[in-house]
Amino acid sequence: MLNIGNLIIESLDYIFIVDKDYNIIYNSRYDQHFNGRSSEHSSSDMLNKSFFEVYPEMDRGNSNVIRCMETQSVIVNKKQRYQDYLGRRYFTNNVAIPLRSKGKLIAVVELAVDVEGDDSHGEDGDKKFDEFILRLKKEADLITFDTILTRNDQMKACIEKAKFLSRLPNPTLLCGETGTGKELFAQAMITYSGVPRKKVVIQNCATVPENLMETILFGTVKGAYTDAENKAGLFLQADGGILFLDELNSIPYHVQSKLLRVLQDGTFRPLGSSGDRHVDVKIIGAMNIDPIEAIEKKIIRSDLFYRFSSGLISLPPLRERKEDVELYIQYYTEYFSQTYNKRITGVDSEVRRLFLSYSWEGNVRELRNTIESMIASASEQDLLTKELIPEYMMRRMEQHGTKKRQAAETDIEELRPTARENKIPYHAIMEDTERGLIEKALAMAEGNKSRASEILGIPRKTLNYRIEKLKL
């Protein structure tokens, strides 16, 4: 059951509720108790009127309320423009949430933030709205392993291993670059484990000051230091459940030995206590730095890492999962086209080529934000074009292209004929290069020759001929 009361969004402008028959139950925009700026009309002016009467020009395809009513799912809409029957115009970021009773839809609640004519919202307001939507969706739809979209064999293997580890008491460590999906995996493991959410504690260790980490993890007893009180730490709060420690590498080195002790025998000593406490907690850790590098740099204790090593899951970066780049381009284009109410069907061939060759240092998160930025900036067009790619990304792509050209020139320089051997093995080099490109395209297309020919930009007949010629 979605608990809206536990979700907080700053500067919420209004709450709007309609029943399953599209009768307006409440509109806080006109309620002076909720919105001091409302003076012309009261909420009662809207009550029991039809949604279509109050918003007669509302485009059915652009209405969150209608789409939510029809799909019975959470619908997000950014930069939505509309007007009411009095001619007043609004421009909002909003989300519509279905309300159910005994499994049946009874109403839709829309929460909105005005985004035009109010400098207080701007980019910071958009960020807060996005954070609110993320929390809302986590509350409304528990993340499962089905939520993790991938065509990559290595990622599929990671999912199977995570499922296996989810129901074991062994500690699990998720490793991967920023944006590879570590938190998504952790949330899916929590759901798969069957542990009640009230027994799950989540902590981003990077947000805790170094001098407070020990007390946050293990708690304190009264008198441990000036003003210290009896306070349960995260381990005691998670007793009988799961503790997810994101950015585990941010835990101070000297505190890690105490964490190791909990992993080994389930005991710890709160700060200032003379006795040990015992807990039964499954630990899921996540870190965005290579474990071996972290050990060498004395960021992570080697004995702590080895305690996690039996439950290690290493998530590959997006640049090694080209088939997933194609998948996410399609998925996020559809998602944000709906969110921004635009009719964009995909990206053109040049953007696809640039995306497939890009390094994606921010991984899936960077690709997602890039697609959203491009769609938000797009006019009425079918395909996203190169001109919409963010400027910082274009600079990186240009730098990457320069480096590749320099590397190619170096290779050619190394192939210059010597006095003894007055020739360059051109055909052998070109065949090796072509063979590599075809094999890569076939891997990305999962063996589908038609799709591979599209990736390479050549007719399928030509691809078949080259496969036979190269004896692939």
Buried (B, 14 or more C-beta within 10 A) or exposed (E): EBEBEEBEBEEBBBBBBBBEEBBBBBBBBBBEEBBEEBEEBBBEEBEEBEBBEBBEEBEEEEBBBBBBBEEEEBBBBBBBEBEBEEEEEBEBBBBBBBBEEEEEBEBBBBBBBBBEEEEEBEEEBBEBBBEBBEBBBEBBEBBEBEBBBBBBEEBEEBBEBBBEBBEEEEBBBBBBBBBBBBBBBBBBBBBBBEBEEEBBBBBEBEEBEEEEBBBBBBBBBEEBEEEBEEBBBBBBBBBEBBBBBBBBBBBEEEBBEBBBBBBEEBEBBBBBBEEEBEBEBBBBBBBBBBBEEBBEEEBBBBEBBEBBEEBBBBBBBBBEBBBBBBBBBBBBBBBBBBBBBBEBEBBEEEBBBBBBBBEBEBBBBBBBBBBBBBBBEBEEEEBBEBEBBBEEBEEBBEEBEEEEEEEEEEEEEEEEEEEEEEEEEEEEEEBEEBBEBBBBBBEBBEEEBEBBBBBBEBEBEEBEEBBEEEEE
